[in-house]
Amino acid sequence: MYQHIASRESEVSLAELRGDCARMAPHWSASQRTAVPPVEPALIHGVTVPPASARLVDAMSEYGD
């Protein structure tokens, strides 16, 4: 089994990575987005949220408002 270990020389900076992405971006095409109608709350069932997650989401308004 071949294991590749990256040397320090192969590490790229964030600026180099962003530059690589910018050069590649024209090669990527985005598909057409179609509008998806919202789902009525009455149709959503069977979703459970753990109490810790509910507290986390509830407290988020303190940071975003």
Secondary structure by P-SEA (a helix, b strand, c coil): cbbbbbcccccccaaaaaaaaaaaccccccccccccccccccccccccccaaaaaaaaacccccc
